[in-house]
Every structure is written in structure tokens, then in C-alpha cells.
């Protein structure tokens, strides 16, 4: 079971690293835009992402 967690973490790191590796200037501009968003909007986006992730795990995890 722990192997799945390590594999999932590895995939997240790969996916997260693609943006800065291939598009560093766009990535920097994107992060600046995100930093300028109101706190409540950031919290709502974070909540949506957590719920989407949980639903994906429920429906597609072995």
C-alpha cells in the first residue's frame, strides 16, 4: 500500500515540475497572478481541488 503513495507522490512531483521546466517565464507570471488573488478565492479554489481529488480517488482508486 505504501508503494501506491510513493508512486502518487512521484507523479504529482513530475506533473508539478513540467510547468517550470518547460515554461519558466509563463510559470512565474502565473504564480504572480495567483498571489494577487483575494484570500477567499484562493480558499475556494483549494477546497474545490481537494474535493475533486477525493472524488477521483473514490471512483478510480483500486
C-alpha positions as CSV (number, residue, x, y, z in Angstrom):
1,X,0.0,0.0,0.0
2,X,2.8,2.4,0.8
3,X,4.2,1.9,-2.7
4,X,1.0,3.5,-4.1
5,X,1.5,6.6,-2.0
6,X,5.1,6.9,-3.2
7,X,4.0,6.4,-6.8
8,X,1.3,9.0,-6.4
9,X,3.7,11.5,-4.9
10,X,6.2,10.9,-7.7
11,X,3.5,11.6,-10.3
12,X,2.5,14.8,-8.5
13,X,6.1,16.0,-8.5
14,X,6.6,15.1,-12.2
15,X,3.4,17.0,-13.2
16,X,4.2,20.0,-11.0
17,X,7.7,20.2,-12.4
18,X,6.7,20.3,-16.0
19,X,5.5,23.9,-15.9
20,X,8.6,25.5,-14.5
21,X,10.9,23.2,-16.5
22,X,9.4,24.0,-20.0
23,X,7.8,27.4,-19.5
24,X,9.7,29.2,-16.7
25,X,8.6,32.7,-17.6
26,X,4.9,31.8,-18.1
27,X,5.1,29.9,-14.8
28,X,6.5,32.9,-12.9
29,X,3.7,35.2,-14.4
30,X,1.1,32.6,-13.4
31,X,2.3,32.5,-9.8
32,X,2.3,36.3,-9.6
33,X,-1.4,36.2,-10.8
34,X,-2.3,33.6,-8.2
35,X,-0.5,35.6,-5.4
36,X,-2.6,38.7,-6.3
37,X,-6.0,36.8,-5.9
38,X,-8.1,37.5,-2.8
39,X,-7.8,35.0,0.1
40,X,-11.3,33.8,-0.2
41,X,-10.9,33.0,-3.8
42,X,-7.7,31.0,-3.0
43,X,-9.6,29.1,-0.3
44,X,-12.4,28.3,-2.6
45,X,-10.1,27.0,-5.3
46,X,-8.2,24.9,-2.8
47,X,-11.4,23.4,-1.5
48,X,-12.5,22.6,-5.0
49,X,-9.2,20.9,-5.8
50,X,-9.4,18.8,-2.6
51,X,-12.9,17.7,-3.3
52,X,-12.1,16.9,-6.9
53,X,-9.1,14.9,-5.7
54,X,-11.1,12.9,-3.2
55,X,-13.8,12.1,-5.7
56,X,-11.2,10.9,-8.2
57,X,-9.7,8.7,-5.6
58,X,-13.1,7.3,-4.6
59,X,-14.1,6.5,-8.1
60,X,-10.8,5.4,-9.7
61,X,-8.5,4.1,-6.9
62,X,-8.1,0.3,-6.8
